[in-house]
């Protein structure tokens, strides 16, 4: 991964596994994120999963998961 975009994703701090998520987007997801987005998200550490129909739903699940883990 030698692209400038890939390099920007590298961080100097540790990434905690308890704060890791898998986001799976529906196959028919629109090309622009200004339109509705849906899919499934899973907290890797807990196995908790949720379906989402918007970026707000996705963010809410992640925030709840992180709040419950701290």
QUIFEN-V480377 format. One line per field, one symbol per residue. phi: phi as a letter, one per 20 degrees, with the letter a starting at -180 (. if undefined). psi: psi as a letter, one per 40 degrees, with the letter a starting at -180 (. if undefined). A space follows every 50 residues. Layout:
phi: ???
psi: ???
This chain:
phi: .dfgffffefdeefdfffddcdddeggefffdffegcbrccceffdnfcb eccaffffffffffffffee
psi: geiddddeehidiihhdefiihhhiidfhidheeiihiaiihhdddehii iieidddddddddddddde.
